[in-house]
Amino acid sequence: MGQRSYRSLLAILLAFALEPGQAQAGETVIHVVYHNHFVRVRPSRWEGDVDQEMTIVLSGRNDVREEFNASSGRFSDSWNSEGTLGDAHWRVIGPNRLQRTKDLPQSMRIDTIEIQRDHCRAIWEYRLKPGFTEYEIRMLSTKQWGFYNEAQMVSSTCDISAR
């Protein structure tokens, strides 16, 4: 990734976080809601929808804070993480594009966010690692690993704001 693309994206993101006359950058907040469909094959068969809500907070110092919530019926899970833009999780992959990579036991989950001025678009995909035929994903019901043969994003919404 070239410095020019990185600076271009950072400038767009920081434009949301700066008020006229403000000396320091604030924070840019990207809020994503995914509606997904999963089919688990073991330890017990289950097919259903899962809603995932992700809030990414970017600071002018390249800090990234992430809040993640997932729910399906009466089950839910949430977690938070912190890092630096460009580390192993969140990185700039081109002009106006951020990408998050989560390394799971048998697959990788890749979230991509495209930013266009005051709005965004978010997608995710799971990619199986070589030699695997199932996705090993944490179950909301037990917080243990389950094995899925289908993991699909159905729809998403994405918003950007400044704090």
C-alpha positions as CSV (number, residue, x, y, z in Angstrom):
1,M,0.0,0.0,0.0
2,G,1.5,3.3,-1.0
3,Q,1.9,6.3,1.3
4,R,-0.2,8.4,-1.1
5,S,-3.3,6.1,-0.8
6,Y,-2.9,5.8,3.0
7,R,-2.7,9.6,3.3
8,S,-5.7,10.1,1.0
9,L,-7.9,7.8,3.1
10,L,-6.7,9.2,6.4
11,A,-7.5,12.7,5.1
12,I,-11.0,11.7,4.2
13,L,-11.6,10.0,7.5
14,L,-10.1,13.0,9.5
15,A,-12.3,15.4,7.6
16,F,-15.2,13.9,9.5
17,A,-13.5,14.3,12.8
18,L,-12.4,18.0,12.4
19,E,-14.5,20.9,13.3
20,P,-13.7,24.3,11.7
21,G,-10.9,25.9,13.7
22,Q,-10.1,22.8,15.7
23,A,-6.4,22.2,16.2
24,Q,-6.4,18.5,16.8
25,A,-8.2,15.7,15.1
26,G,-11.1,14.0,16.9
27,E,-12.4,10.6,16.1
28,T,-14.1,9.1,13.1
29,V,-16.8,6.5,13.9
30,I,-17.8,3.9,11.4
31,H,-20.9,1.9,12.4
32,V,-21.7,-1.3,10.5
33,V,-24.7,-3.6,10.9
34,Y,-24.6,-7.0,9.1
35,H,-27.5,-9.4,8.6
36,N,-26.1,-12.9,8.0
37,H,-27.1,-16.5,7.5
38,F,-25.2,-19.5,8.9
39,V,-25.6,-23.3,8.6
40,R,-23.9,-25.3,11.3
41,V,-23.3,-29.0,10.8
42,R,-21.7,-29.9,14.1
43,P,-21.7,-30.4,17.0
44,S,-25.5,-30.1,16.4
45,R,-27.2,-29.0,13.2
46,W,-28.5,-25.4,13.2
47,E,-29.5,-23.0,10.5
48,G,-30.4,-19.4,11.2
49,D,-29.7,-15.7,11.0
50,V,-27.2,-13.7,13.0
51,D,-27.1,-9.9,13.3
52,Q,-23.7,-8.4,13.8
53,E,-23.0,-4.8,14.8
54,M,-19.5,-3.4,14.5
55,T,-18.4,0.1,15.6
56,I,-14.9,1.2,14.5
57,V,-13.4,4.3,16.1
58,L,-10.4,5.8,14.3
59,S,-8.3,8.6,15.9
60,G,-6.0,11.0,14.2
61,R,-3.1,9.1,15.8
62,N,-4.0,5.9,13.7
63,D,-5.5,4.2,16.8
64,V,-8.4,1.8,16.0
65,R,-10.9,0.7,18.6
66,E,-13.5,-1.9,17.7
67,E,-16.7,-2.9,19.5
68,F,-18.4,-6.0,18.1
69,N,-21.8,-7.4,19.1
70,A,-23.5,-10.5,17.6
71,S,-27.0,-11.8,18.3
72,S,-29.4,-14.5,17.2
73,G,-32.7,-15.0,19.1
74,R,-31.9,-15.2,22.8
75,F,-28.2,-15.7,22.3
76,S,-25.6,-12.9,22.0
77,D,-21.9,-12.2,22.4
78,S,-19.7,-9.1,22.4
79,W,-16.0,-8.2,22.5
80,N,-13.8,-5.1,22.1
81,S,-10.3,-4.7,20.6
82,E,-7.8,-2.0,20.2
83,G,-4.9,-1.6,17.7
84,T,-3.2,0.6,15.2
85,L,-4.3,1.2,11.6
86,G,-1.9,-0.9,9.6
87,D,-1.4,-3.7,12.1
88,A,-2.4,-7.3,11.6
89,H,-6.1,-6.5,11.9
90,W,-7.1,-3.2,10.3
91,R,-5.2,-1.8,7.3
92,V,-5.7,0.6,4.4
93,I,-5.9,-1.4,1.1
94,G,-6.4,1.4,-1.4
95,P,-7.9,4.8,-1.8
96,N,-11.0,5.0,0.4
97,R,-10.8,1.3,1.5
98,L,-10.2,-0.2,4.9
99,Q,-9.9,-4.0,5.5
100,R,-10.0,-6.1,8.7
101,T,-8.7,-9.6,8.6
102,K,-9.5,-12.0,11.4
103,D,-7.5,-15.3,11.5
104,L,-9.7,-18.2,12.6
105,P,-8.7,-21.8,13.1
106,Q,-9.9,-23.0,9.7
107,S,-10.7,-19.8,7.8
108,M,-10.2,-16.1,7.6
109,R,-12.9,-13.5,7.9
110,I,-12.3,-10.4,5.8
111,D,-14.3,-7.2,6.3
112,T,-13.9,-4.5,3.7
113,I,-15.2,-1.0,4.1
114,E,-15.4,1.5,1.2
115,I,-15.6,5.1,2.2
116,Q,-17.1,7.8,-0.2
117,R,-17.1,11.2,1.5
118,D,-20.0,11.0,4.0
119,H,-21.2,7.4,3.5
120,C,-19.7,3.9,3.4
121,R,-20.4,0.4,2.2
122,A,-19.4,-2.7,4.1
123,I,-19.0,-6.4,3.1
124,W,-17.5,-9.5,4.7
125,E,-16.5,-12.9,3.5
126,Y,-15.1,-16.1,5.0
127,R,-12.3,-17.8,3.1
128,L,-11.4,-21.4,4.0
129,K,-7.8,-22.2,4.6
130,P,-6.2,-24.9,2.4
131,G,-7.4,-28.4,3.3
132,F,-10.5,-27.4,5.2
133,T,-14.2,-27.8,4.1
134,E,-15.9,-26.2,7.1
135,Y,-15.7,-22.9,8.8
136,E,-14.8,-23.1,12.5
137,I,-16.7,-20.2,14.1
138,R,-17.6,-19.5,17.7
139,M,-21.2,-20.4,18.6
140,L,-23.3,-17.7,20.3
141,S,-25.2,-20.3,22.3
142,T,-22.3,-21.9,24.1
143,K,-19.3,-19.6,23.3
144,Q,-17.6,-22.8,22.0
145,W,-16.4,-23.6,18.5
146,G,-18.9,-24.9,16.0
147,F,-18.4,-26.1,12.4
148,Y,-20.4,-24.5,9.6
149,N,-20.7,-25.3,5.9
150,E,-22.3,-22.0,5.1
151,A,-21.5,-18.5,6.3
152,Q,-23.1,-15.8,4.2
153,M,-23.7,-12.0,4.5
154,V,-27.3,-11.2,3.5
155,S,-27.2,-7.4,3.8
156,S,-25.4,-4.6,5.5
157,T,-25.7,-0.9,6.5
158,C,-22.8,1.4,7.1
159,D,-22.6,5.0,8.5
160,I,-19.8,7.4,9.3
161,S,-19.9,10.2,11.9
162,A,-17.5,12.3,13.9
163,R,-17.1,12.6,17.7
